[in-house]
Amino acid sequence: MKNTGQKVSLAAAASALTLATVFAMGSSAQAAATSWNATDTQADVVGAWAHGDYALTGYDKDTWTVHATVEDTKGDYASARMYFRWRLITGGFSTPWQLTASGKGNSKSRSDSWYRWEADTEQPFEVKECIVDDGVETDCGGWDVPHPFN
């Protein structure tokens, strides 16, 4: 009887170890997110703050996933806008999209993904910030790669 109990305990321990290994392998497929921001780049304008985080995701880390936020940082009647686009390995760009936040301290966020093998390997995306007054962009930075990529 004692021998059977040891066999059951060993089998349970082996199953637990196998399950722990499977979970560890699955979690290693998701990289930790790294922060980015457009402060002190050509994209930067006073009153808007484009920032977020990015990571390589997917089982084979084959997808760039970016979380982007624009925040209105100035107490005026203008809004803050951020444009985002992927830089492609072919030298082109994806179609840009935008976020607009109105009112000091307000923000808007969005997530986007792109296949790693189609994006530029060193600088996968770029942004620009703008100030918008009554629907008209009154001040915009230039397209630039945010920190830590540039």
Residue pairs with C-beta under 8 A, 6 or more apart in sequence:
29 57
29 58
29 59
29 60
29 61
30 55
30 57
31 55
31 56
31 57
31 61
32 55
33 53
33 54
33 55
33 67
34 53
34 54
34 55
34 148
35 51
35 52
35 53
36 51
36 52
36 53
36 54
36 66
36 146
36 147
36 148
36 149
37 49
37 50
37 51
37 52
37 146
37 147
38 44
38 49
38 50
38 51
38 82
38 127
38 128
38 129
38 141
38 144
38 146
38 147
39 49
39 51
39 147
40 147
41 141
41 144
41 145
41 146
41 147
41 150
42 128
42 141
42 142
42 143
42 144
43 50
43 126
43 127
43 128
43 129
43 141
43 142
43 143
43 144
43 146
44 129
44 141
44 144
45 129
45 130
45 131
45 139
45 140
45 141
46 73
46 74
46 131
47 72
47 73
47 74
47 76
47 78
47 80
47 131
47 139
48 70
48 71
48 72
48 73
48 80
48 81
48 82
48 129
48 130
48 131
49 70
49 71
49 73
49 80
49 129
50 68
50 69
50 70
50 82
50 84
50 127
50 128
50 129
50 146
51 68
51 69
51 71
51 146
52 66
52 67
52 68
52 69
52 109
53 66
53 67
54 64
54 65
54 66
54 67
54 124
54 125
55 64
55 65
56 62
56 63
56 64
56 65
56 116
57 63
57 64
57 65
57 113
61 116
62 115
62 116
62 117
63 113
63 114
63 115
63 116
64 86
64 113
64 114
64 115
64 116
64 119
64 124
64 125
65 111
65 112
65 113
66 84
66 111
66 112
66 113
66 125
67 109
67 110
67 111
68 82
68 84
68 99
68 109
68 110
68 111
68 112
68 127
69 82
69 99
69 107
69 108
69 109
70 80
70 81
70 82
70 99
70 100
70 101
70 107
70 108
70 129
71 80
71 101
71 105
71 106
71 107
72 78
72 79
72 80
72 101
72 102
72 103
72 104
72 105
72 106
72 107
73 80
73 104
73 105
74 80
74 104
75 104
76 104
77 133
78 131
78 132
78 133
78 138
79 100
79 101
79 102
79 103
79 131
79 132
79 133
80 100
80 101
80 102
80 129
80 130
80 131
80 132
81 98
81 99
81 100
81 101
81 129
81 130
81 131
81 132
81 137
82 98
82 99
82 100
82 127
82 128
82 129
82 130
83 96
83 97
83 98
83 127
83 128
83 129
83 130
83 143
84 96
84 97
84 98
84 99
84 110
84 112
84 125
84 126
84 127
85 93
85 94
85 95
85 96
85 97
85 125
85 126
85 127
85 143
86 93
86 94
86 112
86 114
86 118
86 119
86 124
86 125
87 93
87 119
87 120
87 123
87 124
87 125
87 126
87 145
88 94
88 118
88 119
88 120
89 117
89 118
89 119
89 120
89 121
93 126
94 114
97 110
97 112
99 108
99 109
99 110
100 108
100 132
101 107
101 108
114 124
114 125
116 124
119 125
122 149
123 145
123 149
123 150
124 149
125 145
125 146
125 149
126 143
126 144
126 145
126 146
127 143
127 144
127 146
128 140
128 141
128 142
128 143
128 144
129 140
129 141
130 137
130 139
130 140
130 141
131 137
131 138
131 139
131 140
132 138
144 150
